[in-house]
Amino acid sequence: MDNNTFFMTLKKRFPDVLDIKDDIATFKMYIDGQWIGNNSKPVKDPDNNSALCQVSVADLEQVDRALESAREKKEVMKNLSGDEKIAILERAADLLKASRELFVNALVKNVGKPLKEAEGEIDATIERLRRVKSDSQRIQGDFIPGEWAKPNRGRIAIIVREPVGVVLAIAPFNMPLFISYTKIIPALLAGNTVILRPPSLVPIAPIMMGKILEEAGLPGGALNIIPTSTDVASYLATRDEVDMITFTGSTEVGLKLTKISGIKRIHLELGGKAAALVLQDCGDVKSAAQNIVTGSTKFSGQRCDAISRVLVHESLEEGLTREILSIVKKLRPGDLSAKETDIGPLIDSKAVARVDSLVKDAVEKGAKLLLGGKSRGNYYEPTVLANVPLSARIMWEETFGPVIPIHSFKKEDEAVEIINSSEYGLDNAIFTDDIRTAWRLGKKLESGEISINCFPSHGIGFFPFGGVKKSGLGREGISYSIDEFTNLKTMVYNVG
């Protein structure tokens, strides 16, 4: 579908969401149940760096209006019954499925996702919406009799979960629809109102989804979607009207948010530096190699859970490297709308320059460039580096690109020390034939999730995930996210 056809079809399906003038589409923001235009900025197509459309950007006045709307609707959402909220979200799943092709095209064009990855993100969002009943089971209370403590005899306590209030959700570019709504879905289900600041580079799909929820019956003002500048987003984070911030993105921005936000609930899912630890007893080197390549190059490595360094026992280094090279050589860049395409562009030229600087630094420090290492526009070739020294930046910094740096080790403890020396602690992977070894090392590694004989993948959140150290605070996942978006209230009754 060409751009003209896409935007005209989108205008027909969602007439309130965008305007088209002189063949230029401009997306609106969503405040208090109304679609509003404002001064706009360009949005690019990362595939070719061309202008794709425009998006309206909220100023301080509109931010304050969104805050006021979210505050005013707190009681509406708090008092909306559970079955009504579930019905709204389930209807949203049906509506999203009916518009699946439009959303897939939005991700291909605006994010630069290969078709199969764009389809995967839309399908994951639909599935996440359909899982809301599982989330609802977490919204339950507790009963504590006071008879077990002398001062409390004659009393009972009932513990209930209540919504936090106004949630500011800030989403990243790499999964703009799915991550935005994995925050919004449990937040709304728990009875909160939400202000979404969609990713500035890729706002189209999250804005479109706002219309889906409106059509599904979500009360106006329960969700406000306001593209903003970084400065305005920072202003929003400091406001007392915001009761909670949930942010997925870089550690640098996450640290800034913790400093400026004041006393409010904060959930952070930040950077990662997942290692693939291939042990001497790994009997299926081909499978390990396939998992490493997929884990490193899916969405061109632009994932917080991407494998971005390989630690392999010296006895397996040659064989593993050979298998990795064989698989990487078969990866197919090309037309993003083609099913067979594996590799798409990085998000922008800054990302390309950063990945290239990491590769060049490694080579300058003694790493051997076995494959790749070149760029064309925003595309960076899948790259394999061998003999990467520990002094190389790529062994420690988040890569966010399709690069596989390989480092060998002699002793298990040496590898564990390298992994745990990272400032990040989101994911790691272990490849071994011994489940006892996997368990023992899994307990030693400092990360929120350990994947055994597979690459890390948070998926729809069926398993809870989140980081330690500088990889974040809190956990996400079906039902587990509810804990983040609720407060416990204790009601003590004197019944004696």
Secondary structure, 3 states (H helix, E strand, C coil): CCHHHHHHHHHHHCCCCEEEECCEEEECEEECCEEECCCEEEEEECCCCEEEEEEECCCHHHHHHHHHHHHHCHHHHHHCCHHHHHHHHHHHHHHHHHCHHHHHHHHHHHHCCCHHHHHHHHHHHHHHHHCHHHHHCCCCCEEEEHHHCHHHCCEEEEEEEEECCEEEEECCCCCHHHHHHHHHHHHHHCCCEEEEECCCCCCHHHHHHHHHHHHCCCCCCCEEECCCCHHHHHHHHHCCCCCEEEEECCHHHHHHHHHHCCCCEEEEECCCCEEEEECCCCCCHHHHHHHHHHHHHHHHHCCCCCEEEEEEECCCHHHHHHHHHHHHCCCCECCCCCCCCCECCCCCHHHHHHHHHHHHHHHHCCCEEEECCCEECCEECCEEEECCCCCCHHHCCCCCCCEEEEEEECCHHHHHHHHHCCCEECEEEEECCCHHHHHHHHHHCCCCEEEECCCCCCCCCCCCECCEECCEECCECCCHHHHHCEEEEEEEEECC
